[in-house]
């Protein structure tokens, strides 16, 4: 008499056959998410391809390696500010003072370093501390008095701008030492080719290791698995794309260290948002703050951390901007800094309604913003046109976000 498999073993075998559908199943699941309004990073990727195609047809210099290197240098400062904006947008809040905060941090660092003779690291730490203090004030106004963040940060915009003008005095600007390590970091320091290739391969290695670990845990729990083929396909595509990009940039000057710092901050923020209790609490508060409070989450503390991170990253963006320009001036943080930082976060996929977004939104969104700015500059078009085009792209991004939100709600995935 033959021995039959136990029902548990049969169930487990059937489950794995049913769920391990490979690449075809992954593509089908991806299309289902698109139809239900879960667009992810798709609109940004399509937008980048369209922008590159249009500007390259109008001026082939746009995709020249050295021009792309300059684009990455310029993207780092605004990207850091946008990364902080992602934090407050996840809560359904806003910070309108990020531009003024970056300008004040730039002025404060310049005064402490150049005029008072403090070491550069201490001057930078003081600028970052000022940013954290501003975020603490905004969160306190919201938590203690219920003051809307729109109002408190608008008041902060004016107050911080006044402080910036006061620190810079009648001269209006402070020139930084061009030969200093900070200015060289912001203008000319490039990664060695071997390091850039190593960093291009590293994400694929991490994805494979973490993916295999997750697959093992899901298999032990008898849960669905996308399959090893899907994991290897995703990793292979990402690694090849990064290697091609790095190889192309290395035909010019190479990958800037400053952009590498920004990407590192994005990776750290992404880990914090997706793999920690704090990150899960951020999404919970953004989705429904009252439900989060009833679930035992300290909503006030989450808001405090988000606003402090936002202002601190805005201050860091001001420091990087000063390094890029080799000066601290009254123009720092003004103009389109606020627009670009907030627009980058929204265009990258972070919802204005709270509860949805990613650290990668800042990276992808700022690439779109800087690509538009760089392309229009190459075409020698006026800044007025750049403002109008950026505003139109922002409006389209918000419309897409609203339509996707309605589609998710209708499919029960809001």
Protein Blocks (a to p, Z undefined) as FASTA:
>chain_A
ZZdddfklmmmmmmmmmmmnojmlmmmmmmmmmmnopnojmlmmmmmmmmmmmmmmmomk
lmgmklmmmmmmmmmmmmmmmmmmmmmmmnopacfklmmmmmmmmmmmmmmmmmnopafk
lmmmmmmmmmmmmmmmmmmmmmmnopafklmmmmmmmmmmmmmmmmnomnopacddfkbm
klmmmmmpccdfklmmmmmmmmmmmmmmmmmmmmmmmmmnopacebjklmmmmmmmmmmm
mmmmmmmmmmmnopcfklmmmmmmmmmmmmmmmmcmklmmmmmmmmommlmmmnopafkl
mmmmmmmmmmmmmmmmmmmmmmmnopacfkgopajlmmmmmmmmmmnopafkgoiacfkl
mmmmmmmmmmmmmmmmmnopafklmmmmmmmmmmmmmmmmmmmmmmmmmnopZZ
